[in-house]
Amino acid sequence: MFAVLRLALLGGALLLTGCAQNPADLPLTREQAVAPPALQYLGVGGYLLRWQGEAIVMAPSFSNPATLGQPPLMVEADTAKIDELMPEAADVSMLLVGHAHYDHLLDVPHVLNKHTPKAKVYGSKTTGHILAAAVKRERIVDVESHMAVGTSAGQWFYSPEKRVRIMAIKSEHAPHFMGIKLLTGELNEDLTSLPKSVWGWPEGQTLAFLIDLLDEQGEVRYRIHYQDAASTAPLGLPPFLAGDVKPVDVAILCVGAWDQVPAYPQVLLKRLQPRLAVLGHWEDFFGNDPRQPQGLRLQDIQAMVRITRENLPEGGELKLPVPFAQLALPAPQ
């Protein structure tokens, strides 16, 4: 089994060889000073969001290991690079991880232990088993066991000051190329050391998240839908919430492998009808410098932009941010 997986991964690496895309023709957003509330893109699937004295971060990833500019076989967090690029985040209380592949989880242990000392991490069982090798167990929350499935709602998890709440949603990870998905599987026991090879970071259960920003009365001021991997509907769609008619204000979508699943992001956007769509995970992450981003190789990013625009409601906006750009949230309704 492992031999087949290695061959598949090597085949994928060969297909991914070549140059990253020049982003000159992409409609990039570069704002750096935006009045709060604002969503800051950190690159890959990572975001930082502050609200009413609390903050949450989503899958920060800065190391971006590579082998001669191509997909790596061995991986290790670059702590110096993380320390250089990670924004101030001591106020973060929740860290969300959608799946356990190295490009979303590799840097999380160092971020948790050094940059977000008050935060708990919320993710799948596999995510927890990997992180247990380097993070205290009491800081790891299994939301897979309480996720929304289909139309059935999951459990809300609240931040310490109850200004943010999150609900995990059963989702999936799109195939990487030609219908082939790499690094599948899950872990069932805590690790004692962090994996050194990419095969040690299996996907686990992929999750999407609803993120609600609450006012002093506990009312939802903003609702955000976050995905760090493209999915086939109905996986990833929000559940039915009895008595709750709050619409989604912001949809955070994944460009990587978007064309490997049917009708993404059309079905999701038709369901969410967001006022703002944010396209992340669009830039190449094999040994890149996030301050000089290049587009993912073998991805038609322009087509993703066009299809997203075509499926937004009237007045809806699209943003394709460069790493560290800040995006203003729509005016509250």
TINUTI-737617 format. One record per residue (C-alpha): residue number from 1; chain; x, y, z. Coordinates in nm, 3 decimals, padded with zeros to 5 digits. Layout:
// TINUTI-737617
{voba = NUM&guro = A&east = X&north = Y&up = Z}
...
***
This chain:
// TINUTI-737617
{voba = 1&guro = A&east = 00.000&north = 00.000&up = 00.000}
{voba = 2&guro = A&east = 00.275&north = 00.247&up = 00.094}
{voba = 3&guro = A&east = 00.463&north = 00.161&up = -00.225}
{voba = 4&guro = A&east = 00.156&north = 00.245&up = -00.433}
{voba = 5&guro = A&east = 00.113&north = 00.570&up = -00.243}
{voba = 6&guro = A&east = 00.474&north = 00.666&up = -00.298}
{voba = 7&guro = A&east = 00.447&north = 00.592&up = -00.670}
{voba = 8&guro = A&east = 00.131&north = 00.800&up = -00.693}
{voba = 9&guro = A&east = 00.298&north = 01.087&up = -00.512}
{voba = 10&guro = A&east = 00.605&north = 01.071&up = -00.733}
{voba = 11&guro = A&east = 00.382&north = 01.065&up = -01.038}
{voba = 12&guro = A&east = 00.200&north = 01.368&up = -00.906}
{voba = 13&guro = A&east = 00.528&north = 01.546&up = -00.848}
{voba = 14&guro = A&east = 00.630&north = 01.481&up = -01.207}
{voba = 15&guro = A&east = 00.301&north = 01.617&up = -01.336}
{voba = 16&guro = A&east = 00.344&north = 01.926&up = -01.121}
{voba = 17&guro = A&east = 00.689&north = 02.004&up = -01.253}
{voba = 18&guro = A&east = 00.740&north = 02.323&up = -01.445}
{voba = 19&guro = A&east = 00.713&north = 02.687&up = -01.364}
{voba = 20&guro = A&east = 00.466&north = 02.862&up = -01.140}
{voba = 21&guro = A&east = 00.239&north = 03.111&up = -01.315}
{voba = 22&guro = A&east = 00.320&north = 03.478&up = -01.352}
{voba = 23&guro = A&east = 00.035&north = 03.653&up = -01.163}
{voba = 24&guro = A&east = 00.060&north = 03.979&up = -01.362}
{voba = 25&guro = A&east = -00.279&north = 03.932&up = -01.528}
{voba = 26&guro = A&east = -00.467&north = 03.827&up = -01.214}
{voba = 27&guro = A&east = -00.702&north = 04.075&up = -01.040}
{voba = 28&guro = A&east = -00.498&north = 04.080&up = -00.720}
{voba = 29&guro = A&east = -00.593&north = 04.266&up = -00.402}
{voba = 30&guro = A&east = -00.301&north = 04.420&up = -00.215}
{voba = 31&guro = A&east = -00.449&north = 04.645&up = 00.059}
{voba = 32&guro = A&east = -00.231&north = 04.659&up = 00.370}
{voba = 33&guro = A&east = -00.412&north = 04.905&up = 00.599}
{voba = 34&guro = A&east = -00.783&north = 04.837&up = 00.631}
{voba = 35&guro = A&east = -01.009&north = 04.955&up = 00.912}
{voba = 36&guro = A&east = -01.146&north = 04.670&up = 01.127}
{voba = 37&guro = A&east = -01.315&north = 04.435&up = 01.101}
{voba = 38&guro = A&east = -01.075&north = 04.300&up = 00.841}
{voba = 39&guro = A&east = -00.967&north = 03.956&up = 00.723}
{voba = 40&guro = A&east = -00.593&north = 03.918&up = 00.662}
{voba = 41&guro = A&east = -00.476&north = 03.657&up = 00.414}
{voba = 42&guro = A&east = -00.160&north = 03.477&up = 00.531}
{voba = 43&guro = A&east = -00.101&north = 03.271&up = 00.218}
{voba = 44&guro = A&east = -00.195&north = 02.914&up = 00.117}
{voba = 45&guro = A&east = -00.507&north = 02.840&up = 00.330}
{voba = 46&guro = A&east = -00.421&north = 03.077&up = 00.615}
{voba = 47&guro = A&east = -00.614&north = 03.376&up = 00.747}
{voba = 48&guro = A&east = -00.615&north = 03.598&up = 01.055}
{voba = 49&guro = A&east = -00.932&north = 03.769&up = 01.177}
{voba = 50&guro = A&east = -00.985&north = 04.001&up = 01.473}
{voba = 51&guro = A&east = -01.323&north = 04.086&up = 01.620}
{voba = 52&guro = A&east = -01.428&north = 04.269&up = 01.937}
{voba = 53&guro = A&east = -01.108&north = 04.200&up = 02.129}
{voba = 54&guro = A&east = -01.065&north = 03.840&up = 02.016}
{voba = 55&guro = A&east = -00.888&north = 03.683&up = 01.721}
{voba = 56&guro = A&east = -00.892&north = 03.356&up = 01.528}
{voba = 57&guro = A&east = -00.639&north = 03.218&up = 01.284}
{voba = 58&guro = A&east = -00.693&north = 02.959&up = 01.013}
{voba = 59&guro = A&east = -00.424&north = 02.710&up = 00.903}
{voba = 60&guro = A&east = -00.114&north = 02.934&up = 00.899}
{voba = 61&guro = A&east = 00.148&north = 02.799&up = 00.659}
{voba = 62&guro = A&east = 00.479&north = 02.969&up = 00.584}
{voba = 63&guro = A&east = 00.751&north = 02.703&up = 00.557}
{voba = 64&guro = A&east = 00.647&north = 02.585&up = 00.209}
{voba = 65&guro = A&east = 00.918&north = 02.318&up = 00.172}
{voba = 66&guro = A&east = 01.031&north = 02.205&up = -00.172}
{voba = 67&guro = A&east = 01.286&north = 01.984&up = -00.344}
{voba = 68&guro = A&east = 01.461&north = 02.188&up = -00.614}
{voba = 69&guro = A&east = 01.147&north = 02.394&up = -00.656}
{voba = 70&guro = A&east = 00.924&north = 02.089&up = -00.686}
{voba = 71&guro = A&east = 00.691&north = 01.906&up = -00.442}
{voba = 72&guro = A&east = 00.895&north = 01.776&up = -00.147}
{voba = 73&guro = A&east = 00.921&north = 01.424&up = -00.012}
{voba = 74&guro = A&east = 01.061&north = 01.524&up = 00.327}
{voba = 75&guro = A&east = 00.922&north = 01.816&up = 00.527}
{voba = 76&guro = A&east = 01.011&north = 02.012&up = 00.837}
{voba = 77&guro = A&east = 00.882&north = 02.341&up = 00.974}
{voba = 78&guro = A&east = 01.110&north = 02.636&up = 00.906}
{voba = 79&guro = A&east = 01.077&north = 02.806&up = 01.244}
{voba = 80&guro = A&east = 01.288&north = 03.106&up = 01.147}
{voba = 81&guro = A&east = 01.065&north = 03.173&up = 00.847}
{voba = 82&guro = A&east = 00.752&north = 03.129&up = 01.059}
{voba = 83&guro = A&east = 00.885&north = 03.375&up = 01.317}
{voba = 84&guro = A&east = 00.965&north = 03.625&up = 01.042}
{voba = 85&guro = A&east = 00.629&north = 03.606&up = 00.864}
{voba = 86&guro = A&east = 00.368&north = 03.525&up = 01.129}
{voba = 87&guro = A&east = 00.181&north = 03.843&up = 01.231}
{voba = 88&guro = A&east = 00.138&north = 03.931&up = 01.598}
{voba = 89&guro = A&east = -00.119&north = 03.683&up = 01.726}
{voba = 90&guro = A&east = -00.097&north = 03.667&up = 02.105}
{voba = 91&guro = A&east = -00.469&north = 03.750&up = 02.123}
{voba = 92&guro = A&east = -00.572&north = 03.449&up = 01.914}
{voba = 93&guro = A&east = -00.797&north = 03.209&up = 02.104}
{voba = 94&guro = A&east = -00.903&north = 02.971&up = 01.824}
{voba = 95&guro = A&east = -00.695&north = 02.810&up = 01.548}
{voba = 96&guro = A&east = -00.889&north = 02.622&up = 01.279}
{voba = 97&guro = A&east = -00.749&north = 02.348&up = 01.057}
{voba = 98&guro = A&east = -00.956&north = 02.199&up = 00.774}
{voba = 99&guro = A&east = -00.738&north = 01.894&up = 00.702}
{voba = 100&guro = A&east = -00.407&north = 01.744&up = 00.802}
{voba = 101&guro = A&east = -00.191&north = 01.768&up = 00.490}
{voba = 102&guro = A&east = 00.150&north = 01.919&up = 00.560}
{voba = 103&guro = A&east = 00.077&north = 02.241&up = 00.366}
{voba = 104&guro = A&east = -00.193&north = 02.321&up = 00.623}
{voba = 105&guro = A&east = -00.062&north = 02.162&up = 00.943}
{voba = 106&guro = A&east = 00.319&north = 02.156&up = 00.931}
{voba = 107&guro = A&east = 00.364&north = 02.502&up = 01.087}
{voba = 108&guro = A&east = 00.076&north = 02.482&up = 01.334}
{voba = 109&guro = A&east = 00.272&north = 02.327&up = 01.627}
{voba = 110&guro = A&east = 00.526&north = 02.610&up = 01.627}
{voba = 111&guro = A&east = 00.257&north = 02.874&up = 01.581}
{voba = 112&guro = A&east = 00.059&north = 02.732&up = 01.872}
{voba = 113&guro = A&east = 00.355&north = 02.701&up = 02.105}
{voba = 114&guro = A&east = 00.521&north = 03.035&up = 02.031}
{voba = 115&guro = A&east = 00.281&north = 03.277&up = 01.860}
{voba = 116&guro = A&east = -00.065&north = 03.188&up = 01.992}
{voba = 117&guro = A&east = -00.004&north = 03.071&up = 02.350}
{voba = 118&guro = A&east = -00.371&north = 03.116&up = 02.450}
{voba = 119&guro = A&east = -00.521&north = 02.936&up = 02.153}
{voba = 120&guro = A&east = -00.683&north = 02.597&up = 02.122}
{voba = 121&guro = A&east = -00.674&north = 02.420&up = 01.786}
{voba = 122&guro = A&east = -00.992&north = 02.283&up = 01.628}
{voba = 123&guro = A&east = -00.972&north = 02.007&up = 01.368}
{voba = 124&guro = A&east = -01.018&north = 01.643&up = 01.281}
{voba = 125&guro = A&east = -00.917&north = 01.340&up = 01.484}
{voba = 126&guro = A&east = -00.618&north = 01.289&up = 01.254}
{voba = 127&guro = A&east = -00.514&north = 01.651&up = 01.302}
{voba = 128&guro = A&east = -00.523&north = 01.594&up = 01.678}
{voba = 129&guro = A&east = -00.321&north = 01.274&up = 01.661}
{voba = 130&guro = A&east = -00.044&north = 01.450&up = 01.469}
{voba = 131&guro = A&east = -00.039&north = 01.761&up = 01.686}
{voba = 132&guro = A&east = -00.029&north = 01.556&up = 02.006}
{voba = 133&guro = A&east = 00.339&north = 01.493&up = 01.933}
{voba = 134&guro = A&east = 00.421&north = 01.859&up = 01.999}
{voba = 135&guro = A&east = 00.119&north = 02.029&up = 02.159}
{voba = 136&guro = A&east = -00.047&north = 01.971&up = 02.495}
{voba = 137&guro = A&east = -00.354&north = 01.753&up = 02.458}
{voba = 138&guro = A&east = -00.579&north = 01.997&up = 02.645}
{voba = 139&guro = A&east = -00.523&north = 02.250&up = 02.368}
{voba = 140&guro = A&east = -00.650&north = 02.015&up = 02.095}
{voba = 141&guro = A&east = -01.024&north = 02.000&up = 02.022}
{voba = 142&guro = A&east = -01.177&north = 01.721&up = 01.813}
{voba = 143&guro = A&east = -01.458&north = 01.885&up = 01.615}
{voba = 144&guro = A&east = -01.491&north = 01.593&up = 01.375}
{voba = 145&guro = A&east = -01.697&north = 01.409&up = 01.638}
{voba = 146&guro = A&east = -01.937&north = 01.704&up = 01.650}
{voba = 147&guro = A&east = -01.943&north = 01.818&up = 01.288}
{voba = 148&guro = A&east = -02.250&north = 01.899&up = 01.081}
{voba = 149&guro = A&east = -02.336&north = 01.620&up = 00.839}
{voba = 150&guro = A&east = -02.566&north = 01.689&up = 00.547}
{voba = 151&guro = A&east = -02.863&north = 01.894&up = 00.664}
{voba = 152&guro = A&east = -02.804&north = 01.804&up = 01.031}
{voba = 153&guro = A&east = -02.639&north = 02.077&up = 01.237}
{voba = 154&guro = A&east = -02.325&north = 02.019&up = 01.437}
{voba = 155&guro = A&east = -02.211&north = 02.165&up = 01.768}
{voba = 156&guro = A&east = -02.112&north = 02.528&up = 01.810}
{voba = 157&guro = A&east = -01.779&north = 02.590&up = 01.983}
{voba = 158&guro = A&east = -01.735&north = 02.932&up = 02.147}
{voba = 159&guro = A&east = -01.428&north = 03.146&up = 02.206}
{voba = 160&guro = A&east = -01.346&north = 03.237&up = 02.569}
{voba = 161&guro = A&east = -01.518&north = 03.577&up = 02.548}
{voba = 162&guro = A&east = -01.802&north = 03.434&up = 02.337}
{voba = 163&guro = A&east = -01.752&north = 03.684&up = 02.057}
{voba = 164&guro = A&east = -01.673&north = 03.407&up = 01.808}
{voba = 165&guro = A&east = -01.827&north = 03.066&up = 01.753}
{voba = 166&guro = A&east = -01.745&north = 02.796&up = 01.499}
{voba = 167&guro = A&east = -01.917&north = 02.486&up = 01.361}
{voba = 168&guro = A&east = -01.731&north = 02.220&up = 01.164}
{voba = 169&guro = A&east = -01.897&north = 02.079&up = 00.852}
{voba = 170&guro = A&east = -01.821&north = 01.745&up = 00.691}
{voba = 171&guro = A&east = -01.642&north = 01.819&up = 00.366}
{voba = 172&guro = A&east = -01.386&north = 01.658&up = 00.135}
{voba = 173&guro = A&east = -01.056&north = 01.727&up = -00.035}
{voba = 174&guro = A&east = -01.063&north = 01.743&up = -00.414}
{voba = 175&guro = A&east = -00.834&north = 01.509&up = -00.611}
{voba = 176&guro = A&east = -00.498&north = 01.666&up = -00.685}
{voba = 177&guro = A&east = -00.484&north = 01.583&up = -01.056}
{voba = 178&guro = A&east = -00.658&north = 01.357&up = -01.311}
{voba = 179&guro = A&east = -00.898&north = 01.234&up = -01.044}
{voba = 180&guro = A&east = -00.611&north = 01.109&up = -00.823}
{voba = 181&guro = A&east = -00.600&north = 01.216&up = -00.459}
{voba = 182&guro = A&east = -00.269&north = 01.197&up = -00.276}
{voba = 183&guro = A&east = -00.195&north = 01.149&up = 00.094}
{voba = 184&guro = A&east = -00.532&north = 01.003&up = 00.187}
{voba = 185&guro = A&east = -00.608&north = 00.809&up = 00.503}
{voba = 186&guro = A&east = -00.629&north = 00.886&up = 00.872}
{voba = 187&guro = A&east = -00.449&north = 00.821&up = 01.200}
{voba = 188&guro = A&east = -00.602&north = 00.647&up = 01.500}
{voba = 189&guro = A&east = -00.336&north = 00.703&up = 01.768}
{voba = 190&guro = A&east = -00.137&north = 00.996&up = 01.898}
{voba = 191&guro = A&east = 00.210&north = 01.032&up = 01.748}
{voba = 192&guro = A&east = 00.517&north = 01.072&up = 01.966}
{voba = 193&guro = A&east = 00.711&north = 01.280&up = 01.712}
{voba = 194&guro = A&east = 00.611&north = 01.496&up = 01.418}
{voba = 195&guro = A&east = 00.638&north = 01.320&up = 01.080}
{voba = 196&guro = A&east = 00.939&north = 01.395&up = 00.863}
{voba = 197&guro = A&east = 00.796&north = 01.274&up = 00.530}
{voba = 198&guro = A&east = 00.488&north = 01.396&up = 00.347}
{voba = 199&guro = A&east = 00.335&north = 01.049&up = 00.390}
{voba = 200&guro = A&east = 00.312&north = 01.113&up = 00.763}
{voba = 201&guro = A&east = 00.058&north = 01.392&up = 00.709}
{voba = 202&guro = A&east = -00.253&north = 01.211&up = 00.577}
{voba = 203&guro = A&east = -00.567&north = 01.408&up = 00.500}
{voba = 204&guro = A&east = -00.796&north = 01.271&up = 00.771}
{voba = 205&guro = A&east = -01.154&north = 01.396&up = 00.763}
{voba = 206&guro = A&east = -01.163&north = 01.723&up = 00.571}
{voba = 207&guro = A&east = -01.376&north = 01.993&up = 00.730}
{voba = 208&guro = A&east = -01.532&north = 02.321&up = 00.627}
{voba = 209&guro = A&east = -01.630&north = 02.574&up = 00.895}
{voba = 210&guro = A&east = -01.903&north = 02.821&up = 00.971}
{voba = 211&guro = A&east = -01.755&north = 03.113&up = 01.166}
{voba = 212&guro = A&east = -01.992&north = 03.352&up = 01.342}
{voba = 213&guro = A&east = -01.884&north = 03.688&up = 01.482}
{voba = 214&guro = A&east = -02.111&north = 03.784&up = 01.770}
{voba = 215&guro = A&east = -02.203&north = 04.115&up = 01.932}
{voba = 216&guro = A&east = -02.243&north = 04.185&up = 02.305}
{voba = 217&guro = A&east = -02.594&north = 04.039&up = 02.302}
{voba = 218&guro = A&east = -02.478&north = 03.719&up = 02.134}
{voba = 219&guro = A&east = -02.639&north = 03.809&up = 01.802}
{voba = 220&guro = A&east = -02.459&north = 03.715&up = 01.482}
{voba = 221&guro = A&east = -02.314&north = 04.022&up = 01.314}
{voba = 222&guro = A&east = -02.113&north = 03.834&up = 01.050}
{voba = 223&guro = A&east = -02.123&north = 03.479&up = 00.919}
{voba = 224&guro = A&east = -01.825&north = 03.337&up = 00.730}
{voba = 225&guro = A&east = -01.800&north = 03.006&up = 00.545}
{voba = 226&guro = A&east = -01.442&north = 02.879&up = 00.525}
{voba = 227&guro = A&east = -01.299&north = 02.600&up = 00.309}
{voba = 228&guro = A&east = -00.933&north = 02.512&up = 00.267}
{voba = 229&guro = A&east = -01.005&north = 02.244&up = 00.005}
{voba = 230&guro = A&east = -01.249&north = 02.228&up = -00.285}
{voba = 231&guro = A&east = -01.535&north = 01.980&up = -00.235}
{voba = 232&guro = A&east = -01.814&north = 01.807&up = -00.422}
{voba = 233&guro = A&east = -02.157&north = 01.923&up = -00.308}
{voba = 234&guro = A&east = -02.337&north = 01.848&up = -00.085}
{voba = 235&guro = A&east = -02.014&north = 01.794&up = 00.111}
{voba = 236&guro = A&east = -01.902&north = 02.126&up = 00.255}
{voba = 237&guro = A&east = -02.244&north = 02.290&up = 00.231}
{voba = 238&guro = A&east = -02.376&north = 02.444&up = 00.554}
{voba = 239&guro = A&east = -02.645&north = 02.252&up = 00.742}
{voba = 240&guro = A&east = -03.000&north = 02.358&up = 00.816}
{voba = 241&guro = A&east = -03.003&north = 02.569&up = 01.133}
{voba = 242&guro = A&east = -03.350&north = 02.567&up = 01.287}
{voba = 243&guro = A&east = -03.479&north = 02.918&up = 01.348}
{voba = 244&guro = A&east = -03.159&north = 03.076&up = 01.214}
{voba = 245&guro = A&east = -03.200&north = 03.281&up = 00.897}
{voba = 246&guro = A&east = -02.866&north = 03.467&up = 00.911}
{voba = 247&guro = A&east = -02.711&north = 03.454&up = 00.562}
{voba = 248&guro = A&east = -02.345&north = 03.401&up = 00.488}
{voba = 249&guro = A&east = -02.162&north = 03.731&up = 00.443}
{voba = 250&guro = A&east = -01.821&north = 03.600&up = 00.336}
{voba = 251&guro = A&east = -01.730&north = 03.280&up = 00.150}
{voba = 252&guro = A&east = -01.362&north = 03.178&up = 00.163}
{voba = 253&guro = A&east = -01.297&north = 02.947&up = -00.131}
{voba = 254&guro = A&east = -01.002&north = 02.729&up = -00.238}
{voba = 255&guro = A&east = -00.846&north = 02.770&up = -00.583}
{voba = 256&guro = A&east = -00.618&north = 02.467&up = -00.554}
{voba = 257&guro = A&east = -00.765&north = 02.171&up = -00.751}
{voba = 258&guro = A&east = -01.095&north = 02.357&up = -00.792}
{voba = 259&guro = A&east = -01.147&north = 02.200&up = -01.136}
{voba = 260&guro = A&east = -01.108&north = 01.843&up = -01.004}
{voba = 261&guro = A&east = -01.458&north = 01.834&up = -00.854}
{voba = 262&guro = A&east = -01.786&north = 01.895&up = -01.038}
{voba = 263&guro = A&east = -01.966&north = 02.229&up = -01.017}
{voba = 264&guro = A&east = -01.722&north = 02.393&up = -00.777}
{voba = 265&guro = A&east = -01.770&north = 02.665&up = -00.673}
{voba = 266&guro = A&east = -02.105&north = 02.713&up = -00.850}
{voba = 267&guro = A&east = -02.324&north = 02.498&up = -00.623}
{voba = 268&guro = A&east = -02.164&north = 02.634&up = -00.307}
{voba = 269&guro = A&east = -02.205&north = 02.997&up = -00.418}
{voba = 270&guro = A&east = -02.566&north = 02.945&up = -00.523}
{voba = 271&guro = A&east = -02.634&north = 02.810&up = -00.174}
{voba = 272&guro = A&east = -02.436&north = 03.070&up = 00.020}
{voba = 273&guro = A&east = -02.507&north = 03.384&up = -00.187}
{voba = 274&guro = A&east = -02.223&north = 03.567&up = -00.012}
{voba = 275&guro = A&east = -02.167&north = 03.941&up = -00.033}
{voba = 276&guro = A&east = -01.792&north = 03.878&up = -00.052}
{voba = 277&guro = A&east = -01.607&north = 03.582&up = -00.203}
{voba = 278&guro = A&east = -01.239&north = 03.543&up = -00.115}
{voba = 279&guro = A&east = -01.022&north = 03.316&up = -00.330}
{voba = 280&guro = A&east = -00.730&north = 03.169&up = -00.138}
{voba = 281&guro = A&east = -00.475&north = 02.891&up = -00.187}
{voba = 282&guro = A&east = -00.413&north = 03.029&up = -00.536}
{voba = 283&guro = A&east = -00.037&north = 03.081&up = -00.514}
{voba = 284&guro = A&east = 00.241&north = 02.831&up = -00.569}
{voba = 285&guro = A&east = 00.380&north = 02.703&up = -00.237}
{voba = 286&guro = A&east = 00.680&north = 02.492&up = -00.336}
{voba = 287&guro = A&east = 00.972&north = 02.688&up = -00.195}
{voba = 288&guro = A&east = 00.808&north = 03.021&up = -00.271}
{voba = 289&guro = A&east = 00.850&north = 03.361&up = -00.114}
{voba = 290&guro = A&east = 00.497&north = 03.472&up = -00.014}
{voba = 291&guro = A&east = 00.605&north = 03.833&up = -00.052}
{voba = 292&guro = A&east = 00.651&north = 03.768&up = -00.424}
{voba = 293&guro = A&east = 00.366&north = 03.524&up = -00.497}
{voba = 294&guro = A&east = 00.338&north = 03.323&up = -00.815}
{voba = 295&guro = A&east = 00.026&north = 03.138&up = -00.930}
{voba = 296&guro = A&east = -00.025&north = 02.765&up = -00.883}
{voba = 297&guro = A&east = 00.114&north = 02.561&up = -01.166}
{voba = 298&guro = A&east = -00.137&north = 02.376&up = -01.387}
{voba = 299&guro = A&east = -00.432&north = 02.574&up = -01.245}
{voba = 300&guro = A&east = -00.663&north = 02.793&up = -01.452}
{voba = 301&guro = A&east = -00.695&north = 03.068&up = -01.194}
{voba = 302&guro = A&east = -00.858&north = 03.308&up = -01.437}
{voba = 303&guro = A&east = -01.138&north = 03.058&up = -01.500}
{voba = 304&guro = A&east = -01.198&north = 03.021&up = -01.125}
{voba = 305&guro = A&east = -01.221&north = 03.401&up = -01.099}
{voba = 306&guro = A&east = -01.466&north = 03.419&up = -01.388}
{voba = 307&guro = A&east = -01.692&north = 03.139&up = -01.264}
{voba = 308&guro = A&east = -01.697&north = 03.283&up = -00.914}
{voba = 309&guro = A&east = -01.801&north = 03.624&up = -01.044}
{voba = 310&guro = A&east = -02.074&north = 03.469&up = -01.258}
{voba = 311&guro = A&east = -02.225&north = 03.297&up = -00.955}
{voba = 312&guro = A&east = -02.222&north = 03.581&up = -00.704}
{voba = 313&guro = A&east = -02.544&north = 03.760&up = -00.618}
{voba = 314&guro = A&east = -02.604&north = 04.109&up = -00.750}
{voba = 315&guro = A&east = -02.363&north = 04.346&up = -00.578}
{voba = 316&guro = A&east = -02.138&north = 04.062&up = -00.458}
{voba = 317&guro = A&east = -01.763&north = 04.127&up = -00.459}
{voba = 318&guro = A&east = -01.468&north = 03.902&up = -00.537}
{voba = 319&guro = A&east = -01.121&north = 03.938&up = -00.384}
{voba = 320&guro = A&east = -00.806&north = 03.750&up = -00.482}
{voba = 321&guro = A&east = -00.562&north = 03.866&up = -00.213}
{voba = 322&guro = A&east = -00.185&north = 03.850&up = -00.212}
{voba = 323&guro = A&east = -00.036&north = 03.712&up = 00.110}
{voba = 324&guro = A&east = -00.067&north = 03.954&up = 00.402}
{voba = 325&guro = A&east = -00.326&north = 04.173&up = 00.225}
{voba = 326&guro = A&east = -00.617&north = 04.284&up = 00.443}
{voba = 327&guro = A&east = -00.978&north = 04.262&up = 00.329}
{voba = 328&guro = A&east = -01.255&north = 04.475&up = 00.475}
{voba = 329&guro = A&east = -01.565&north = 04.280&up = 00.569}
{voba = 330&guro = A&east = -01.890&north = 04.401&up = 00.414}
{voba = 331&guro = A&east = -02.095&north = 04.649&up = 00.616}
{voba = 332&guro = A&east = -02.304&north = 04.456&up = 00.871}
{voba = 333&guro = A&east = -02.668&north = 04.393&up = 00.784}
***
